[in-house]
Amino acid sequence: MSKFQKFKESQIFGLLLLVFIAFVFWGIFKILAPQTFGDFNRLQTYLKTALIYAVGGCGLYFICVMGPFDMSVGANIVLSSVIAVKVSEQLGYVGLIVAPLISGVLIGLLNGFVYIKLRISSLIVTAGLSLVYEALSIFATNEKNVILSSAYRAFGDYPWNLILALAAFMLCGFILKYTKIGTYTYAIGSNEVVAKNMGVNIDKYKIVAFVLCGFFVGVEAILTISYGTSMTSESNLASMSRNFPPLMGTFFGLAFKKYGHPVVAIVIGEFIIQLLFQGFVALGAPTTVQNIVTGVVLLAIVTMTVKPVKGAVVK
């Protein structure tokens, strides 16, 4: 193997590629809309939003790298945010932090337990449970908008949003790289049959993955309600629109997993997506065009960075 080939498979190459993609999109939109896009203050705002979604993307990564998926992330965010507001009224910042984390973990545990017990598609299980979580959020709010007190909005802006997000990223990276959970997560995702034959308790670690996803979504809920300051309950699976922003980052993490730093890829990937969204807003493009181009670009990036294995089953 040549030095160049070795370099192309190195962690440094993966990181440089991510930074290059981000720089290219920034440069394109900065040229097209120099007055309304990409100055330092706006980049800070883009990053603020990217951090929120990247935390949820880290949670989804534990599930998606194994093969299943969680369609209840949006409903989890809504319900956990509502609970955060309600409990913060009684317990202040302790309630704002602890309540959504407990809510997220319990939702993740229920998702994983039902998925394992019913032995049906995770898409169906979590979509069905989303209706339950949406109903609970409606019950908790009495179909009214809940607003976070101005006294408890520190996690909606720098530096506390950055501190909380970095803590979540470091925890995710630590679990994936240095714990048995991370090792078995990758083993199950690589080949579930082989992992089972090696003695890995597949059902247990799939439930753990859902619980971890719920935990990180709980952190995302803290950042979401602190940044947006209000939350409205949703019904008829309307909350599913909240599934896809964090999923975008997860795709980047999966695509750049081979370079050994999925968490970094998730964070930079979410920033790239924000550059795309905000670039089209600066150009005045309609939402439909934004979604089409963003989807095409995302597919292109994943296709270019993932080398398909002949005969492999695509999950």
Contacts in CASP RR format, 6 or more apart in sequence:
PFRMAT RR
TARGET T0000
AUTHOR 0000-0000-0000
METHOD contacts of the structure
MODEL  1
MSKFQKFKESQIFGLLLLVFIAFVFWGIFKILAPQTFGDFNRLQTYLKTA
LIYAVGGCGLYFICVMGPFDMSVGANIVLSSVIAVKVSEQLGYVGLIVAP
LISGVLIGLLNGFVYIKLRISSLIVTAGLSLVYEALSIFATNEKNVILSS
AYRAFGDYPWNLILALAAFMLCGFILKYTKIGTYTYAIGSNEVVAKNMGV
NIDKYKIVAFVLCGFFVGVEAILTISYGTSMTSESNLASMSRNFPPLMGT
FFGLAFKKYGHPVVAIVIGEFIIQLLFQGFVALGAPTTVQNIVTGVVLLA
IVTMTVKPVKGAVVK
7 13 0 8 1.000
9 258 0 8 1.000
9 259 0 8 1.000
10 259 0 8 1.000
11 259 0 8 1.000
11 260 0 8 1.000
11 261 0 8 1.000
13 259 0 8 1.000
14 256 0 8 1.000
14 259 0 8 1.000
14 261 0 8 1.000
14 265 0 8 1.000
15 259 0 8 1.000
15 261 0 8 1.000
15 264 0 8 1.000
17 256 0 8 1.000
17 305 0 8 1.000
18 252 0 8 1.000
18 256 0 8 1.000
18 264 0 8 1.000
18 265 0 8 1.000
18 268 0 8 1.000
18 269 0 8 1.000
18 272 0 8 1.000
19 268 0 8 1.000
21 272 0 8 1.000
21 301 0 8 1.000
22 268 0 8 1.000
22 269 0 8 1.000
22 271 0 8 1.000
22 272 0 8 1.000
22 275 0 8 1.000
25 272 0 8 1.000
25 275 0 8 1.000
25 276 0 8 1.000
26 38 0 8 1.000
26 275 0 8 1.000
29 37 0 8 1.000
29 38 0 8 1.000
29 275 0 8 1.000
29 278 0 8 1.000
29 279 0 8 1.000
29 282 0 8 1.000
29 283 0 8 1.000
30 37 0 8 1.000
30 38 0 8 1.000
32 279 0 8 1.000
32 282 0 8 1.000
32 283 0 8 1.000
33 279 0 8 1.000
33 282 0 8 1.000
33 283 0 8 1.000
36 282 0 8 1.000
37 278 0 8 1.000
37 279 0 8 1.000
37 282 0 8 1.000
37 283 0 8 1.000
38 46 0 8 1.000
38 278 0 8 1.000
38 282 0 8 1.000
42 278 0 8 1.000
44 158 0 8 1.000
46 271 0 8 1.000
46 274 0 8 1.000
46 275 0 8 1.000
46 278 0 8 1.000
47 271 0 8 1.000
47 274 0 8 1.000
48 156 0 8 1.000
48 157 0 8 1.000
48 158 0 8 1.000
48 161 0 8 1.000
48 227 0 8 1.000
49 227 0 8 1.000
49 274 0 8 1.000
50 267 0 8 1.000
50 269 0 8 1.000
50 270 0 8 1.000
50 271 0 8 1.000
50 273 0 8 1.000
50 274 0 8 1.000
51 161 0 8 1.000
51 162 0 8 1.000
51 165 0 8 1.000
51 223 0 8 1.000
51 267 0 8 1.000
51 270 0 8 1.000
52 161 0 8 1.000
52 165 0 8 1.000
52 220 0 8 1.000
52 223 0 8 1.000
52 224 0 8 1.000
52 227 0 8 1.000
53 220 0 8 1.000
53 245 0 8 1.000
53 246 0 8 1.000
53 248 0 8 1.000
53 249 0 8 1.000
53 270 0 8 1.000
53 273 0 8 1.000
54 165 0 8 1.000
54 169 0 8 1.000
54 246 0 8 1.000
54 249 0 8 1.000
54 266 0 8 1.000
54 267 0 8 1.000
54 269 0 8 1.000
54 270 0 8 1.000
55 165 0 8 1.000
55 168 0 8 1.000
55 169 0 8 1.000
55 216 0 8 1.000
55 219 0 8 1.000
55 220 0 8 1.000
55 223 0 8 1.000
55 246 0 8 1.000
56 73 0 8 1.000
56 213 0 8 1.000
56 216 0 8 1.000
56 217 0 8 1.000
56 219 0 8 1.000
56 220 0 8 1.000
56 246 0 8 1.000
57 216 0 8 1.000
57 246 0 8 1.000
57 247 0 8 1.000
57 249 0 8 1.000
57 250 0 8 1.000
57 266 0 8 1.000
57 270 0 8 1.000
58 168 0 8 1.000
58 169 0 8 1.000
58 172 0 8 1.000
58 216 0 8 1.000
58 263 0 8 1.000
58 266 0 8 1.000
59 172 0 8 1.000
59 212 0 8 1.000
59 213 0 8 1.000
59 214 0 8 1.000
59 215 0 8 1.000
59 216 0 8 1.000
59 217 0 8 1.000
59 246 0 8 1.000
59 250 0 8 1.000
60 69 0 8 1.000
60 70 0 8 1.000
60 73 0 8 1.000
60 213 0 8 1.000
60 216 0 8 1.000
60 246 0 8 1.000
60 247 0 8 1.000
60 250 0 8 1.000
61 172 0 8 1.000
61 250 0 8 1.000
61 253 0 8 1.000
61 254 0 8 1.000
61 262 0 8 1.000
61 263 0 8 1.000
61 266 0 8 1.000
62 185 0 8 1.000
62 208 0 8 1.000
62 209 0 8 1.000
62 212 0 8 1.000
62 213 0 8 1.000
63 69 0 8 1.000
63 70 0 8 1.000
63 122 0 8 1.000
63 209 0 8 1.000
63 210 0 8 1.000
63 213 0 8 1.000
64 247 0 8 1.000
64 250 0 8 1.000
64 254 0 8 1.000
65 185 0 8 1.000
65 186 0 8 1.000
65 189 0 8 1.000
65 254 0 8 1.000
65 257 0 8 1.000
65 262 0 8 1.000
66 185 0 8 1.000
66 188 0 8 1.000
66 189 0 8 1.000
66 192 0 8 1.000
66 205 0 8 1.000
66 206 0 8 1.000
66 209 0 8 1.000
67 189 0 8 1.000
67 315 0 8 1.000
68 115 0 8 1.000
68 122 0 8 1.000
68 206 0 8 1.000
68 209 0 8 1.000
69 122 0 8 1.000
69 123 0 8 1.000
69 126 0 8 1.000
70 108 0 8 1.000
70 111 0 8 1.000
70 122 0 8 1.000
70 126 0 8 1.000
70 210 0 8 1.000
70 213 0 8 1.000
70 243 0 8 1.000
71 122 0 8 1.000
71 123 0 8 1.000
71 126 0 8 1.000
71 127 0 8 1.000
71 128 0 8 1.000
71 130 0 8 1.000
71 240 0 8 1.000
71 243 0 8 1.000
72 107 0 8 1.000
72 111 0 8 1.000
72 126 0 8 1.000
72 127 0 8 1.000
72 128 0 8 1.000
72 129 0 8 1.000
72 130 0 8 1.000
72 133 0 8 1.000
73 213 0 8 1.000
73 217 0 8 1.000
73 242 0 8 1.000
73 243 0 8 1.000
73 246 0 8 1.000
73 247 0 8 1.000
74 130 0 8 1.000
74 217 0 8 1.000
74 239 0 8 1.000
74 240 0 8 1.000
74 241 0 8 1.000
74 242 0 8 1.000
74 243 0 8 1.000
75 129 0 8 1.000
75 130 0 8 1.000
75 131 0 8 1.000
75 133 0 8 1.000
75 134 0 8 1.000
75 137 0 8 1.000
75 234 0 8 1.000
75 239 0 8 1.000
75 240 0 8 1.000
76 103 0 8 1.000
76 104 0 8 1.000
76 107 0 8 1.000
76 108 0 8 1.000
76 133 0 8 1.000
76 214 0 8 1.000
76 217 0 8 1.000
76 218 0 8 1.000
76 221 0 8 1.000
77 217 0 8 1.000
77 218 0 8 1.000
77 220 0 8 1.000
77 221 0 8 1.000
77 224 0 8 1.000
77 239 0 8 1.000
77 242 0 8 1.000
78 133 0 8 1.000
78 134 0 8 1.000
78 137 0 8 1.000
78 231 0 8 1.000
78 233 0 8 1.000
78 234 0 8 1.000
78 239 0 8 1.000
78 242 0 8 1.000
79 103 0 8 1.000
79 107 0 8 1.000
79 133 0 8 1.000
79 134 0 8 1.000
79 136 0 8 1.000
79 137 0 8 1.000
79 140 0 8 1.000
80 99 0 8 1.000
80 100 0 8 1.000
80 103 0 8 1.000
80 104 0 8 1.000
80 107 0 8 1.000
80 217 0 8 1.000
80 218 0 8 1.000
80 221 0 8 1.000
81 100 0 8 1.000
81 146 0 8 1.000
81 221 0 8 1.000
81 224 0 8 1.000
81 225 0 8 1.000
81 231 0 8 1.000
82 137 0 8 1.000
82 140 0 8 1.000
82 141 0 8 1.000
82 146 0 8 1.000
82 231 0 8 1.000
82 233 0 8 1.000
83 99 0 8 1.000
83 100 0 8 1.000
83 103 0 8 1.000
83 140 0 8 1.000
84 95 0 8 1.000
84 96 0 8 1.000
84 99 0 8 1.000
84 100 0 8 1.000
84 103 0 8 1.000
84 148 0 8 1.000
84 221 0 8 1.000
84 222 0 8 1.000
84 225 0 8 1.000
85 96 0 8 1.000
85 146 0 8 1.000
85 147 0 8 1.000
85 148 0 8 1.000
85 225 0 8 1.000
85 231 0 8 1.000
86 99 0 8 1.000
86 140 0 8 1.000
86 146 0 8 1.000
87 95 0 8 1.000
87 96 0 8 1.000
87 98 0 8 1.000
87 99 0 8 1.000
88 95 0 8 1.000
88 96 0 8 1.000
88 99 0 8 1.000
88 148 0 8 1.000
88 149 0 8 1.000
88 152 0 8 1.000
89 149 0 8 1.000
91 98 0 8 1.000
91 99 0 8 1.000
92 151 0 8 1.000
92 152 0 8 1.000
93 152 0 8 1.000
93 154 0 8 1.000
96 148 0 8 1.000
96 152 0 8 1.000
96 155 0 8 1.000
96 222 0 8 1.000
96 225 0 8 1.000
96 226 0 8 1.000
97 222 0 8 1.000
100 218 0 8 1.000
100 219 0 8 1.000
100 221 0 8 1.000
100 222 0 8 1.000
100 225 0 8 1.000
101 215 0 8 1.000
101 218 0 8 1.000
101 219 0 8 1.000
101 222 0 8 1.000
103 218 0 8 1.000
103 221 0 8 1.000
104 214 0 8 1.000
104 215 0 8 1.000
104 217 0 8 1.000
104 218 0 8 1.000
104 221 0 8 1.000
105 211 0 8 1.000
105 214 0 8 1.000
105 215 0 8 1.000
105 218 0 8 1.000
107 129 0 8 1.000
107 133 0 8 1.000
107 214 0 8 1.000
107 217 0 8 1.000
108 210 0 8 1.000
108 211 0 8 1.000
108 213 0 8 1.000
108 214 0 8 1.000
109 207 0 8 1.000
109 210 0 8 1.000
109 211 0 8 1.000
110 129 0 8 1.000
111 122 0 8 1.000
111 125 0 8 1.000
111 126 0 8 1.000
111 129 0 8 1.000
111 210 0 8 1.000
111 213 0 8 1.000
111 214 0 8 1.000
112 125 0 8 1.000
112 206 0 8 1.000
112 207 0 8 1.000
112 210 0 8 1.000
112 211 0 8 1.000
113 207 0 8 1.000
114 125 0 8 1.000
114 129 0 8 1.000
115 122 0 8 1.000
115 125 0 8 1.000
115 126 0 8 1.000
115 206 0 8 1.000
115 207 0 8 1.000
115 210 0 8 1.000
116 203 0 8 1.000
116 206 0 8 1.000
116 207 0 8 1.000
118 125 0 8 1.000
127 237 0 8 1.000
127 240 0 8 1.000
130 237 0 8 1.000
130 239 0 8 1.000
130 240 0 8 1.000
131 237 0 8 1.000
133 239 0 8 1.000
134 233 0 8 1.000
134 234 0 8 1.000
134 235 0 8 1.000
134 236 0 8 1.000
134 237 0 8 1.000
134 238 0 8 1.000
134 239 0 8 1.000
135 235 0 8 1.000
137 233 0 8 1.000
137 234 0 8 1.000
138 233 0 8 1.000
138 235 0 8 1.000
140 233 0 8 1.000
141 231 0 8 1.000
141 232 0 8 1.000
141 233 0 8 1.000
143 233 0 8 1.000
145 230 0 8 1.000
145 231 0 8 1.000
145 232 0 8 1.000
146 230 0 8 1.000
146 231 0 8 1.000
146 232 0 8 1.000
147 229 0 8 1.000
147 230 0 8 1.000
148 225 0 8 1.000
148 226 0 8 1.000
148 228 0 8 1.000
148 229 0 8 1.000
148 230 0 8 1.000
150 229 0 8 1.000
152 226 0 8 1.000
153 226 0 8 1.000
153 229 0 8 1.000
154 160 0 8 1.000
154 226 0 8 1.000
155 161 0 8 1.000
155 164 0 8 1.000
155 222 0 8 1.000
155 223 0 8 1.000
155 226 0 8 1.000
155 227 0 8 1.000
156 223 0 8 1.000
156 226 0 8 1.000
156 227 0 8 1.000
156 228 0 8 1.000
157 227 0 8 1.000
161 223 0 8 1.000
161 226 0 8 1.000
161 227 0 8 1.000
164 219 0 8 1.000
164 222 0 8 1.000
164 223 0 8 1.000
165 219 0 8 1.000
165 223 0 8 1.000
168 216 0 8 1.000
168 219 0 8 1.000
169 263 0 8 1.000
169 267 0 8 1.000
172 216 0 8 1.000
172 263 0 8 1.000
173 262 0 8 1.000
173 263 0 8 1.000
175 181 0 8 1.000
175 182 0 8 1.000
175 212 0 8 1.000
176 182 0 8 1.000
176 185 0 8 1.000
176 186 0 8 1.000
176 262 0 8 1.000
176 263 0 8 1.000
181 205 0 8 1.000
181 208 0 8 1.000
181 212 0 8 1.000
184 195 0 8 1.000
184 200 0 8 1.000
184 205 0 8 1.000
185 205 0 8 1.000
185 209 0 8 1.000
187 194 0 8 1.000
187 195 0 8 1.000
187 198 0 8 1.000
187 200 0 8 1.000
188 195 0 8 1.000
188 200 0 8 1.000
188 202 0 8 1.000
188 205 0 8 1.000
188 206 0 8 1.000
189 195 0 8 1.000
189 315 0 8 1.000
192 202 0 8 1.000
195 202 0 8 1.000
196 202 0 8 1.000
217 246 0 8 1.000
220 246 0 8 1.000
224 231 0 8 1.000
225 231 0 8 1.000
245 270 0 8 1.000
245 273 0 8 1.000
246 270 0 8 1.000
248 269 0 8 1.000
248 270 0 8 1.000
248 273 0 8 1.000
248 298 0 8 1.000
249 265 0 8 1.000
249 266 0 8 1.000
249 269 0 8 1.000
249 270 0 8 1.000
249 273 0 8 1.000
250 266 0 8 1.000
251 298 0 8 1.000
251 302 0 8 1.000
252 265 0 8 1.000
252 266 0 8 1.000
252 268 0 8 1.000
252 269 0 8 1.000
252 270 0 8 1.000
252 272 0 8 1.000
252 301 0 8 1.000
252 302 0 8 1.000
253 262 0 8 1.000
253 263 0 8 1.000
253 265 0 8 1.000
253 266 0 8 1.000
253 269 0 8 1.000
254 262 0 8 1.000
254 302 0 8 1.000
254 306 0 8 1.000
255 265 0 8 1.000
255 301 0 8 1.000
255 302 0 8 1.000
255 305 0 8 1.000
255 306 0 8 1.000
256 262 0 8 1.000
256 264 0 8 1.000
256 265 0 8 1.000
256 305 0 8 1.000
257 265 0 8 1.000
258 305 0 8 1.000
259 265 0 8 1.000
273 294 0 8 1.000
273 298 0 8 1.000
276 290 0 8 1.000
276 293 0 8 1.000
276 294 0 8 1.000
276 297 0 8 1.000
277 290 0 8 1.000
277 294 0 8 1.000
280 289 0 8 1.000
280 290 0 8 1.000
280 293 0 8 1.000
280 294 0 8 1.000
281 290 0 8 1.000
END
